[in-house]
């Protein structure tokens, strides 16, 4: 669903006029495909310009497209998970926004991060899957080559799988820093006594 119904916009406007902004954001999230940040931006735009609902883009897409068209630069990367078949764009603050071909930023995100627009999420994911298979085959070939030439000083960088979000290890850098901090504080307390 890439269009917000006029009824949903009118109800959102009514909530805004009643100074019930949080309820307006929740209502919009429930009655559209917008996430929290997008709903808040939409409500802020409607609050600033209640006639915004009449603004359409050149392609006669929904109002939400009008709100997003200048905001693709706030996103720094795209990530996918082939297992769950999810595609996210991630902003500079690290917030993920789930997108598909119905999301207003779909074309802009794929153009910015991949240089090519795919009409559907499934076509995009299939292309990534094929590229990953090709890279895995190249990696296997390189590993065999380096194993055969192990006596030489050949060191080959094997490229990681592209675009697939991996599960983060439980013991990450933040955990390590936290443990080190606790140890240092403990040592400092012991030394003071």
Secondary structure, DSSP 8 states (H G I E B T S, - for coil): -----HHHHHHHHHHHHTT-HHHHHHHHHHTSS--HHHHHHHHHHHHH-GGGGG---TT---HHHHHHTTTGGGEEEEEEETTTTEEEEEETT--EEEE-TTSTTHHHHHHHHHSS--SSHHHHHHHHHHHHHHHHHHHHHHHHHHHHTTTS---------SSB-----SS-HHHHHHHHHHHHHHHHHHHH-
